[in-house]
Amino acid sequence: MSDTVRVIGVMEDSHDTKTLEFQWDEKAYPGQFIMVWVPGMEEVPMSLSKTDRIKSITVKNIGKDTEALHRLGLGDPMRIRGPYGKGFDIKKSRRMLIVGGGVGTAAVIPAVKETGADTIIAARSDKDVILDDIAGKYTKNLWIATDDGTRGFHGNAVQLMREKLGENTYDVVLACGPEVMLYHVYKACVELGVDCQLSLERHMKCGAGVCGCCMIDGMRACKDGPVFTREQLSGMREFGASKRDECGRLVKLG
């Protein structure tokens, strides 16, 4: 069952990314997602970048569906359903390092808010960094990495993460971003003996575990994930190697 909500806030996060706020009383947890639809677009999954009564999605304009969301203004309606999926386990009193790459940063911001954990936000350049102002309100240690060195650490998220894992003691890494980044986060955590929880992106049509389009090694990203543990990831042959297209066929990750 879907609900109609209205946009109550629009924030320009970067040259191609916006955050849309709306009021919705459903309980949601860091790392969960919703299905979103407005006229002129296909229904798409979107991570929640706020999970309180006032919730939000953070949208990078990469095609016709996200462009339709970018056209929304104050008071405009959108249909949503959810929340879906397994989020981050942040109940345990463990020392966490949170890593967000690109628009995947949106999915980890609620965990930053709830834990105040040390955080890395990575992007291609200074103009692509998003939600650092929000993260900076809740964590004492926020580090920025840019591929081109225009801001903060000159390098990628994994390189900076390795540096911080060498300087400090962490029990677990929480991360969301491009899968190539997540794969190397996982490999680094295995190498360094650190636990991890990673949020994976797959093609989600229903969001409720019915259609099977988001299968990864026998698990459904929308139901069993999108957040998977290090133990679960260790048994995945498709992680970092392949995904399914909109017809459910395996395709190699580019």
URBELGI-V110143 format. One record per run of one state. SS is the DSSP state (helix for helix, strand for strand, loop for the rest). FROM is the first residue (numbers start at 1). TO is the last residue. If there is no record, write none. Layout:
SS_FROM_TO / SS_FROM_TO
This chain:
loop_1_2 / strand_3_14 / loop_15_16 / strand_17_23 / loop_24_32 / strand_33_37 / loop_38_43 / strand_44_51 / loop_52_53 / strand_54_60 / loop_61_63 / helix_64_70 / loop_71_76 / strand_77_84 / loop_85_85 / strand_86_86 / loop_87_95 / strand_96_101 / helix_102_115 / loop_116_117 / strand_118_123 / loop_124_125 / helix_126_128 / loop_129_131 / helix_132_138 / loop_139_141 / strand_142_146 / loop_147_152 / strand_153_154 / loop_155_156 / helix_157_167 / loop_168_171 / strand_172_176 / loop_177_178 / helix_179_192 / loop_193_194 / strand_195_199 / loop_200_214 / strand_215_216 / loop_217_218 / strand_219_220 / loop_221_225 / strand_226_229 / helix_230_234 / loop_235_241 / strand_242_244 / loop_245_249 / strand_250_252 / loop_253_254
